[in-house]
């Protein structure tokens, strides 16, 4: 989960100010956590509250996302889309057929709770379809969760790439073409395959985040997705974790520490 949060924080500065470069100071004073972090932690809380019985996960996801949405209402840092913001404030929230990339950025805790790949897909759908019930919204979240699960359980990049290409998206990109022509996308289909590709060509966790920034686009969400996969595959340097945690408030930091305690990576 901290991988997604790191990507979100680093990407916050560049979402509307793409730099198309890997050459930048990783953490800067004007960076901040966004709604991507808030909803990632909300989904973690929903999963945790199930205590291993995920029958009511969808209902709990609604409960925690609305709770967090009220705690962190829309303003400059929390740029909820209008439809999602309406959903957050609704007394009777219903899915609204979204295929936005928000479904993929918030799913990173799912693979840590799942017992196997099939359960990853089931849980991913449960936390996604409460808002993003369009097939592309469900697909984007599932592809992200599957990539994280495979990375977490020792799959090679070649195996991850094959799984994604066989079942989800073509990854027939080149870094140079993305850096030259990729632009702002808010759909899953315009964000998730690019994020997975950036992870696949990276050499370390930090390089994965820098690669995401360098292609531009919806940088905070793109890098949250990249970071969530890269966390499962690489070891995140402690100094990067500690610096990212300094951007969080006490409430979110407590949740992150709880996640780390439960799912400590050796």
DRENBA-544681 format. One record per residue (C-alpha): residue number from 0; x, y, z. Coordinates in nm, 4 decimals, padded with zeros to 6 digits, always signed. Example, Ala and Ser with C-alpha at 12.3 -4.5 7.8 and 13.67 -1.06 7.14 Angstrom:
// DRENBA-544681
<r seq="0" X="+01.2300" Y="-00.4500" Z="+00.7800"/>
<r seq="1" X="+01.3670" Y="-00.1060" Z="+00.7140"/>
// end
This chain:
// DRENBA-544681
<r seq="0" X="+00.0000" Y="+00.0000" Z="+00.0000"/>
<r seq="1" X="+00.2868" Y="+00.2389" Z="+00.0724"/>
<r seq="2" X="+00.4023" Y="+00.1922" Z="-00.2878"/>
<r seq="3" X="+00.0761" Y="+00.3359" Z="-00.4178"/>
<r seq="4" X="+00.0974" Y="+00.6216" Z="-00.1679"/>
<r seq="5" X="+00.4539" Y="+00.7060" Z="-00.2694"/>
<r seq="6" X="+00.3482" Y="+00.7141" Z="-00.6350"/>
<r seq="7" X="+00.0535" Y="+00.9359" Z="-00.5487"/>
<r seq="8" X="+00.2639" Y="+01.1845" Z="-00.3508"/>
<r seq="9" X="+00.5418" Y="+01.2080" Z="-00.6079"/>
<r seq="10" X="+00.2909" Y="+01.2341" Z="-00.8915"/>
<r seq="11" X="+00.0856" Y="+01.5061" Z="-00.7210"/>
<r seq="12" X="+00.3185" Y="+01.7814" Z="-00.8407"/>
<r seq="13" X="+00.3130" Y="+01.6699" Z="-01.2023"/>
<r seq="14" X="-00.0502" Y="+01.5706" Z="-01.2664"/>
<r seq="15" X="-00.1235" Y="+01.8968" Z="-01.4476"/>
<r seq="16" X="+00.2383" Y="+01.9903" Z="-01.5082"/>
<r seq="17" X="+00.4002" Y="+01.6949" Z="-01.6852"/>
<r seq="18" X="+00.7784" Y="+01.7115" Z="-01.7099"/>
<r seq="19" X="+00.8524" Y="+01.4078" Z="-01.9323"/>
<r seq="20" X="+01.1805" Y="+01.3478" Z="-01.7511"/>
<r seq="21" X="+01.3321" Y="+01.1165" Z="-01.4901"/>
<r seq="22" X="+01.5592" Y="+01.3938" Z="-01.3711"/>
<r seq="23" X="+01.3841" Y="+01.5551" Z="-01.0736"/>
<r seq="24" X="+01.4063" Y="+01.5660" Z="-00.6945"/>
<r seq="25" X="+01.1977" Y="+01.2722" Z="-00.5777"/>
<r seq="26" X="+01.0263" Y="+01.4453" Z="-00.2842"/>
<r seq="27" X="+00.9578" Y="+01.8178" Z="-00.2836"/>
<r seq="28" X="+00.7840" Y="+02.0512" Z="-00.0347"/>
<r seq="29" X="+00.4863" Y="+02.1219" Z="-00.2622"/>
<r seq="30" X="+00.3959" Y="+01.7545" Z="-00.3043"/>
<r seq="31" X="+00.1041" Y="+01.6044" Z="-00.1107"/>
<r seq="32" X="-00.1166" Y="+01.2978" Z="-00.0780"/>
<r seq="33" X="-00.4381" Y="+01.3092" Z="-00.2800"/>
<r seq="34" X="-00.7710" Y="+01.1275" Z="-00.2998"/>
<r seq="35" X="-00.5763" Y="+00.8326" Z="-00.4441"/>
<r seq="36" X="-00.4123" Y="+00.7761" Z="-00.1060"/>
<r seq="37" X="-00.7341" Y="+00.8403" Z="+00.0852"/>
<r seq="38" X="-00.9354" Y="+00.5834" Z="-00.1104"/>
<r seq="39" X="-00.6514" Y="+00.3297" Z="-00.1118"/>
<r seq="40" X="-00.6517" Y="+00.3362" Z="+00.2678"/>
<r seq="41" X="-01.0332" Y="+00.3260" Z="+00.2786"/>
<r seq="42" X="-01.0334" Y="+00.0024" Z="+00.0771"/>
<r seq="43" X="-00.7688" Y="-00.1425" Z="+00.3095"/>
<r seq="44" X="-00.9899" Y="-00.0594" Z="+00.6082"/>
<r seq="45" X="-01.2874" Y="-00.2249" Z="+00.4392"/>
<r seq="46" X="-01.0886" Y="-00.5418" Z="+00.3734"/>
<r seq="47" X="-00.9495" Y="-00.5480" Z="+00.7252"/>
<r seq="48" X="-01.2912" Y="-00.5013" Z="+00.8825"/>
<r seq="49" X="-01.4140" Y="-00.8217" Z="+00.7142"/>
<r seq="50" X="-01.1824" Y="-01.0293" Z="+00.9363"/>
<r seq="51" X="-01.1408" Y="-01.2884" Z="+00.6637"/>
<r seq="52" X="-01.5096" Y="-01.3197" Z="+00.5727"/>
<r seq="53" X="-01.5575" Y="-01.1145" Z="+00.2572"/>
<r seq="54" X="-01.9257" Y="-01.1820" Z="+00.2033"/>
<r seq="55" X="-02.0147" Y="-00.8196" Z="+00.2871"/>
<r seq="56" X="-01.7027" Y="-00.6588" Z="+00.1426"/>
<r seq="57" X="-01.8964" Y="-00.4476" Z="-00.1086"/>
<r seq="58" X="-02.1122" Y="-00.2957" Z="+00.1649"/>
<r seq="59" X="-01.8090" Y="-00.2321" Z="+00.3834"/>
<r seq="60" X="-01.6264" Y="-00.0704" Z="+00.0924"/>
<r seq="61" X="-01.9131" Y="+00.1742" Z="+00.0495"/>
<r seq="62" X="-01.9131" Y="+00.2439" Z="+00.4218"/>
<r seq="63" X="-01.5417" Y="+00.3151" Z="+00.4482"/>
<r seq="64" X="-01.5084" Y="+00.5115" Z="+00.1254"/>
<r seq="65" X="-01.7965" Y="+00.7367" Z="+00.2308"/>
<r seq="66" X="-01.6471" Y="+00.7698" Z="+00.5790"/>
<r seq="67" X="-01.3113" Y="+00.8712" Z="+00.4364"/>
<r seq="68" X="-01.4745" Y="+01.0984" Z="+00.1807"/>
<r seq="69" X="-01.6400" Y="+01.2926" Z="+00.4616"/>
<r seq="70" X="-01.3160" Y="+01.3063" Z="+00.6597"/>
<r seq="71" X="-01.1249" Y="+01.4296" Z="+00.3540"/>
<r seq="72" X="-01.3819" Y="+01.6321" Z="+00.1551"/>
<r seq="73" X="-01.3178" Y="+01.7616" Z="-00.1948"/>
<r seq="74" X="-01.0780" Y="+02.0554" Z="-00.2145"/>
<r seq="75" X="-00.7474" Y="+02.1354" Z="-00.3843"/>
<r seq="76" X="-00.5685" Y="+01.8151" Z="-00.2811"/>
<r seq="77" X="-00.8640" Y="+01.5809" Z="-00.3072"/>
<r seq="78" X="-00.9792" Y="+01.6164" Z="-00.6643"/>
<r seq="79" X="-01.2636" Y="+01.3705" Z="-00.6636"/>
<r seq="80" X="-01.4428" Y="+01.3503" Z="-00.9956"/>
<r seq="81" X="-01.7894" Y="+01.5057" Z="-00.9865"/>
<r seq="82" X="-01.9729" Y="+01.1746" Z="-01.0160"/>
<r seq="83" X="-01.7580" Y="+01.0129" Z="-00.7483"/>
<r seq="84" X="-01.8014" Y="+01.3123" Z="-00.5200"/>
<r seq="85" X="-02.1784" Y="+01.2891" Z="-00.5638"/>
<r seq="86" X="-02.1518" Y="+00.9175" Z="-00.4803"/>
<r seq="87" X="-01.9505" Y="+00.9950" Z="-00.1666"/>
<r seq="88" X="-02.2195" Y="+01.2326" Z="-00.0431"/>
<r seq="89" X="-02.5188" Y="+01.0219" Z="-00.1419"/>
<r seq="90" X="-02.7437" Y="+00.8617" Z="+00.1189"/>
<r seq="91" X="-02.8144" Y="+00.5793" Z="-00.1235"/>
<r seq="92" X="-02.4964" Y="+00.5397" Z="-00.3313"/>
<r seq="93" X="-02.5234" Y="+00.3393" Z="-00.6521"/>
<r seq="94" X="-02.2607" Y="+00.2462" Z="-00.9113"/>
<r seq="95" X="-02.2477" Y="+00.4840" Z="-01.2043"/>
<r seq="96" X="-02.0930" Y="+00.2793" Z="-01.4862"/>
<r seq="97" X="-01.7502" Y="+00.4396" Z="-01.4579"/>
<r seq="98" X="-01.4396" Y="+00.3125" Z="-01.6345"/>
<r seq="99" X="-01.2159" Y="+00.5736" Z="-01.4756"/>
<r seq="100" X="-00.8680" Y="+00.4901" Z="-01.3508"/>
<r seq="101" X="-00.9765" Y="+00.5500" Z="-00.9910"/>
<r seq="102" X="-01.0782" Y="+00.1860" Z="-00.9688"/>
<r seq="103" X="-00.7199" Y="+00.0740" Z="-01.0317"/>
<r seq="104" X="-00.5446" Y="+00.3218" Z="-00.8051"/>
<r seq="105" X="-00.7315" Y="+00.2147" Z="-00.4904"/>
<r seq="106" X="-00.7108" Y="-00.1658" Z="-00.5242"/>
<r seq="107" X="-00.3561" Y="-00.2289" Z="-00.4015"/>
<r seq="108" X="-00.4476" Y="-00.3853" Z="-00.0646"/>
<r seq="109" X="-00.6615" Y="-00.6579" Z="-00.2229"/>
<r seq="110" X="-00.3826" Y="-00.9018" Z="-00.3220"/>
<r seq="111" X="-00.2473" Y="-00.9035" Z="+00.0338"/>
<r seq="112" X="-00.5777" Y="-01.0368" Z="+00.1693"/>
<r seq="113" X="-00.6476" Y="-01.2872" Z="-00.1090"/>
<r seq="114" X="-00.5564" Y="-01.6543" Z="-00.0685"/>
<r seq="115" X="-00.5144" Y="-01.7204" Z="-00.4404"/>
<r seq="116" X="-00.5476" Y="-01.5608" Z="-00.7822"/>
<r seq="117" X="-00.9166" Y="-01.6420" Z="-00.8152"/>
<r seq="118" X="-00.9890" Y="-01.4716" Z="-00.4852"/>
<r seq="119" X="-00.7917" Y="-01.1687" Z="-00.6021"/>
<r seq="120" X="-01.0378" Y="-01.1341" Z="-00.8896"/>
<r seq="121" X="-01.3421" Y="-01.1810" Z="-00.6664"/>
<r seq="122" X="-01.2289" Y="-00.9278" Z="-00.4062"/>
<r seq="123" X="-01.1148" Y="-00.6815" Z="-00.6697"/>
<r seq="124" X="-01.4591" Y="-00.6879" Z="-00.8277"/>
<r seq="125" X="-01.6310" Y="-00.6450" Z="-00.4910"/>
<r seq="126" X="-01.4363" Y="-00.3292" Z="-00.4039"/>
<r seq="127" X="-01.4654" Y="-00.1924" Z="-00.7575"/>
<r seq="128" X="-01.8214" Y="-00.2432" Z="-00.8767"/>
<r seq="129" X="-01.9711" Y="-00.0311" Z="-00.5988"/>
<r seq="130" X="-01.8780" Y="+00.2650" Z="-00.8214"/>
<r seq="131" X="-01.6956" Y="+00.1446" Z="-01.1344"/>
<r seq="132" X="-01.9333" Y="-00.1217" Z="-01.2658"/>
<r seq="133" X="-01.8390" Y="-00.0660" Z="-01.6303"/>
<r seq="134" X="-01.6513" Y="-00.3691" Z="-01.7656"/>
<r seq="135" X="-01.3413" Y="-00.1552" Z="-01.8309"/>
<r seq="136" X="-01.3433" Y="-00.0214" Z="-01.4750"/>
<r seq="137" X="-01.3619" Y="-00.3741" Z="-01.3361"/>
<r seq="138" X="-01.0982" Y="-00.4936" Z="-01.5819"/>
<r seq="139" X="-00.8509" Y="-00.2170" Z="-01.4930"/>
<r seq="140" X="-00.8739" Y="-00.2839" Z="-01.1217"/>
<r seq="141" X="-00.8466" Y="-00.6593" Z="-01.1723"/>
<r seq="142" X="-00.5443" Y="-00.6329" Z="-01.4006"/>
<r seq="143" X="-00.3692" Y="-00.4165" Z="-01.1422"/>
<r seq="144" X="-00.4564" Y="-00.6504" Z="-00.8561"/>
<r seq="145" X="-00.3462" Y="-00.9568" Z="-01.0546"/>
<r seq="146" X="-00.0120" Y="-00.7961" Z="-01.1406"/>
<r seq="147" X="+00.0440" Y="-00.7105" Z="-00.7733"/>
<r seq="148" X="-00.0476" Y="-01.0613" Z="-00.6601"/>
<r seq="149" X="+00.1851" Y="-01.2245" Z="-00.9106"/>
<r seq="150" X="+00.4710" Y="-00.9914" Z="-00.8166"/>
<r seq="151" X="+00.4070" Y="-01.0514" Z="-00.4482"/>
<r seq="152" X="+00.4263" Y="-01.4277" Z="-00.4987"/>
<r seq="153" X="+00.7514" Y="-01.4381" Z="-00.6914"/>
<r seq="154" X="+00.6435" Y="-01.4214" Z="-01.0546"/>
<r seq="155" X="+00.8974" Y="-01.2894" Z="-01.3020"/>
<r seq="156" X="+00.8301" Y="-00.9831" Z="-01.5132"/>
<r seq="157" X="+00.7958" Y="-01.2106" Z="-01.8133"/>
<r seq="158" X="+00.5239" Y="-01.4099" Z="-01.6354"/>
<r seq="159" X="+00.3413" Y="-01.0946" Z="-01.5291"/>
<r seq="160" X="+00.3593" Y="-00.9555" Z="-01.8823"/>
<r seq="161" X="+00.2221" Y="-01.2780" Z="-02.0286"/>
<r seq="162" X="-00.0687" Y="-01.2875" Z="-01.7830"/>
<r seq="163" X="-00.1643" Y="-00.9280" Z="-01.8593"/>
<r seq="164" X="-00.1317" Y="-00.9641" Z="-02.2362"/>
<r seq="165" X="-00.3168" Y="-01.2958" Z="-02.2445"/>
<r seq="166" X="-00.6097" Y="-01.1750" Z="-02.0350"/>
<r seq="167" X="-00.6253" Y="-00.7962" Z="-02.0160"/>
<r seq="168" X="-00.4257" Y="-00.5575" Z="-02.2359"/>
<r seq="169" X="-00.1714" Y="-00.5374" Z="-02.5112"/>
<r seq="170" X="+00.1551" Y="-00.3955" Z="-02.3773"/>
<r seq="171" X="+00.2961" Y="-00.3260" Z="-02.7203"/>
<r seq="172" X="+00.4523" Y="+00.0082" Z="-02.6276"/>
<r seq="173" X="+00.7980" Y="+00.1557" Z="-02.6476"/>
<r seq="174" X="+00.9273" Y="+00.3918" Z="-02.3831"/>
<r seq="175" X="+01.0287" Y="+00.6488" Z="-02.6426"/>
<r seq="176" X="+00.6839" Y="+00.6552" Z="-02.8035"/>
<r seq="177" X="+00.5088" Y="+00.6961" Z="-02.4673"/>
<r seq="178" X="+00.7450" Y="+00.9704" Z="-02.3601"/>
<r seq="179" X="+00.6829" Y="+01.1512" Z="-02.6881"/>
<r seq="180" X="+00.3086" Y="+01.1156" Z="-02.7317"/>
<r seq="181" X="+00.1348" Y="+00.9905" Z="-02.4153"/>
<r seq="182" X="-00.0929" Y="+01.2504" Z="-02.2605"/>
<r seq="183" X="-00.3520" Y="+01.2942" Z="-01.9884"/>
<r seq="184" X="-00.5938" Y="+00.9983" Z="-01.9659"/>
<r seq="185" X="-00.8461" Y="+00.9266" Z="-01.6926"/>
<r seq="186" X="-00.9775" Y="+00.5911" Z="-01.8189"/>
<r seq="187" X="-00.8528" Y="+00.2522" Z="-01.7016"/>
<r seq="188" X="-00.7792" Y="+00.1479" Z="-02.0587"/>
<r seq="189" X="-00.5728" Y="+00.4636" Z="-02.1085"/>
<r seq="190" X="-00.3788" Y="+00.4311" Z="-01.7819"/>
<r seq="191" X="-00.3447" Y="+00.0745" Z="-01.6518"/>
<r seq="192" X="-00.1556" Y="-00.0845" Z="-01.9446"/>
<r seq="193" X="+00.0837" Y="+00.2121" Z="-01.9540"/>
<r seq="194" X="+00.1394" Y="+00.1803" Z="-01.5785"/>
<r seq="195" X="+00.2112" Y="-00.1913" Z="-01.6023"/>
<r seq="196" X="+00.4501" Y="-00.1298" Z="-01.8913"/>
<r seq="197" X="+00.6401" Y="+00.1320" Z="-01.6868"/>
<r seq="198" X="+00.6803" Y="-00.1193" Z="-01.4054"/>
<r seq="199" X="+00.7986" Y="-00.3892" Z="-01.6444"/>
<r seq="200" X="+01.0781" Y="-00.1757" Z="-01.7915"/>
<r seq="201" X="+01.1946" Y="-00.0406" Z="-01.4554"/>
<r seq="202" X="+01.5116" Y="-00.1414" Z="-01.2737"/>
<r seq="203" X="+01.4088" Y="-00.0571" Z="-00.9164"/>
<r seq="204" X="+01.1172" Y="+00.0821" Z="-00.7178"/>
<r seq="205" X="+01.2436" Y="+00.4378" Z="-00.7515"/>
<r seq="206" X="+01.3118" Y="+00.3935" Z="-01.1219"/>
<r seq="207" X="+00.9546" Y="+00.2677" Z="-01.1693"/>
<r seq="208" X="+00.8142" Y="+00.5885" Z="-01.0184"/>
<r seq="209" X="+01.0536" Y="+00.8057" Z="-01.2173"/>
<r seq="210" X="+00.9612" Y="+00.6202" Z="-01.5365"/>
<r seq="211" X="+00.5922" Y="+00.6911" Z="-01.4711"/>
<r seq="212" X="+00.6569" Y="+01.0603" Z="-01.4185"/>
<r seq="213" X="+00.8650" Y="+01.0745" Z="-01.7350"/>
<r seq="214" X="+00.5836" Y="+00.9614" Z="-01.9659"/>
<r seq="215" X="+00.3412" Y="+01.2240" Z="-01.8331"/>
<r seq="216" X="-00.0344" Y="+01.1785" Z="-01.8150"/>
<r seq="217" X="-00.2418" Y="+01.1600" Z="-01.4964"/>
<r seq="218" X="+00.0771" Y="+01.1380" Z="-01.2946"/>
<r seq="219" X="-00.0518" Y="+01.0827" Z="-00.9424"/>
<r seq="220" X="-00.2892" Y="+00.8024" Z="-01.0397"/>
<r seq="221" X="-00.0522" Y="+00.6526" Z="-01.2972"/>
<r seq="222" X="+00.2295" Y="+00.6401" Z="-01.0417"/>
<r seq="223" X="+00.0003" Y="+00.5106" Z="-00.7664"/>
<r seq="224" X="-00.0737" Y="+00.2116" Z="-00.9898"/>
<r seq="225" X="+00.2926" Y="+00.1699" Z="-01.0840"/>
<r seq="226" X="+00.4009" Y="+00.2021" Z="-00.7207"/>
<r seq="227" X="+00.1516" Y="-00.0577" Z="-00.6029"/>
<r seq="228" X="+00.2970" Y="-00.3192" Z="-00.8400"/>
<r seq="229" X="+00.6589" Y="-00.2142" Z="-00.7887"/>
<r seq="230" X="+00.6206" Y="-00.2411" Z="-00.4098"/>
<r seq="231" X="+00.5257" Y="-00.6071" Z="-00.4452"/>
<r seq="232" X="+00.8206" Y="-00.6814" Z="-00.6745"/>
<r seq="233" X="+01.1048" Y="-00.4730" Z="-00.5306"/>
<r seq="234" X="+01.2249" Y="-00.3729" Z="-00.1858"/>
<r seq="235" X="+01.1417" Y="-00.0070" Z="-00.1226"/>
<r seq="236" X="+01.4382" Y="+00.1723" Z="+00.0365"/>
<r seq="237" X="+01.3618" Y="+00.2718" Z="+00.3958"/>
<r seq="238" X="+01.4563" Y="+00.6339" Z="+00.3349"/>
<r seq="239" X="+01.1896" Y="+00.6576" Z="+00.0633"/>
<r seq="240" X="+00.9264" Y="+00.5030" Z="+00.2887"/>
<r seq="241" X="+01.0133" Y="+00.7324" Z="+00.5785"/>
<r seq="242" X="+01.0076" Y="+01.0434" Z="+00.3623"/>
<r seq="243" X="+00.6710" Y="+00.9517" Z="+00.2102"/>
<r seq="244" X="+00.5235" Y="+00.8865" Z="+00.5535"/>
<r seq="245" X="+00.6188" Y="+01.2418" Z="+00.6566"/>
<r seq="246" X="+00.3581" Y="+01.3741" Z="+00.4103"/>
<r seq="247" X="+00.0746" Y="+01.1855" Z="+00.5790"/>
<r seq="248" X="-00.1406" Y="+01.3057" Z="+00.8671"/>
<r seq="249" X="-00.1537" Y="+01.1047" Z="+01.1893"/>
<r seq="250" X="-00.4732" Y="+00.9217" Z="+01.0935"/>
<r seq="251" X="-00.3462" Y="+00.7907" Z="+00.7595"/>
<r seq="252" X="-00.0003" Y="+00.7186" Z="+00.8960"/>
<r seq="253" X="-00.1523" Y="+00.4993" Z="+01.1669"/>
<r seq="254" X="-00.3353" Y="+00.2989" Z="+00.8976"/>
<r seq="255" X="-00.0186" Y="+00.2589" Z="+00.6905"/>
<r seq="256" X="+00.1744" Y="+00.1370" Z="+00.9940"/>
<r seq="257" X="-00.1012" Y="-00.1135" Z="+01.0649"/>
<r seq="258" X="-00.0827" Y="-00.2462" Z="+00.7090"/>
<r seq="259" X="+00.2956" Y="-00.2750" Z="+00.7350"/>
<r seq="260" X="+00.2717" Y="-00.4603" Z="+01.0652"/>
<r seq="261" X="+00.0214" Y="-00.7127" Z="+00.9263"/>
<r seq="262" X="+00.1954" Y="-00.7648" Z="+00.5914"/>
<r seq="263" X="+00.5602" Y="-00.7188" Z="+00.6789"/>
<r seq="264" X="+00.7747" Y="-00.8030" Z="+00.3756"/>
<r seq="265" X="+01.0914" Y="-00.9930" Z="+00.4543"/>
// end
